[in-house]
Amino acid sequence: RQKHPKLFEKQRLCTYEELKQRAVYYCSAHLTIHM
């Protein structure tokens, strides 16, 4: 029996969003330090 591919995709999307958010946070923190 296969696992649900949609669930996996959703999980991967969540991880991607999390990484994106972390990147944005890191960039803004970096900019704030150098302001």
C-alpha positions in Angstrom: 0.0 0.0 0.0 1.3 3.4 -1.0 1.5 6.3 1.4 -0.5 9.4 0.4 1.6 11.5 -2.0 -0.4 14.6 -1.3 0.5 14.4 2.4 4.1 14.1 1.5 3.9 17.0 -0.8 2.2 19.1 1.9 4.9 18.2 4.3 7.6 19.1 1.9 5.8 22.4 1.2 5.7 23.2 4.9 9.4 22.5 5.2 10.1 24.8 2.2 8.0 27.6 3.7 9.8 27.1 7.0 13.2 27.4 5.3 12.0 30.5 3.3 10.8 32.1 6.6 14.1 31.3 8.2 16.0 32.8 5.3 14.0 36.0 5.5 14.5 36.2 9.3 18.2 35.7 8.9 18.5 38.3 6.2 16.6 40.9 8.1 18.6 40.2 11.3 21.8 40.6 9.2 20.6 43.9 7.7 19.6 45.2 11.2 23.1 44.5 12.5 24.7 46.4 9.6 22.3 49.3 9.7 
